[in-house]
Amino acid sequence: MSIVLYLLLGAVAGWLAGVLMKGGGFGLLWNIIIGIIGGFLGGWLMSLLHIQKAGLLWELIVAVIGAMVLLFVISLFRKK
């Protein structure tokens, strides 16, 4: 995949995760960062579960799952 497609996929995944987790007030740049890190995290989690699929939609789903996990961990540190 090209870097532009990774950034776009990361932005969409970060935004979707923010909407689903009701914590999407990070802005576009942070949504991209959270989505990209979430993509790596989701890919790692899926490899631990031995789930291997292909396709852009699957990559988006995995990135959203990873971004949601990342947002959950971030929310643990943000709350007092």
Protein Blocks (a to p, Z undefined) as FASTA:
>chain_A
ZZklmmmmmmmmmmmmmmmnopaknojmlmmmmmmmmmmmmmmmmmmnopacedjklmmm
mmmmmmmmmmmmmmmmmpZZ
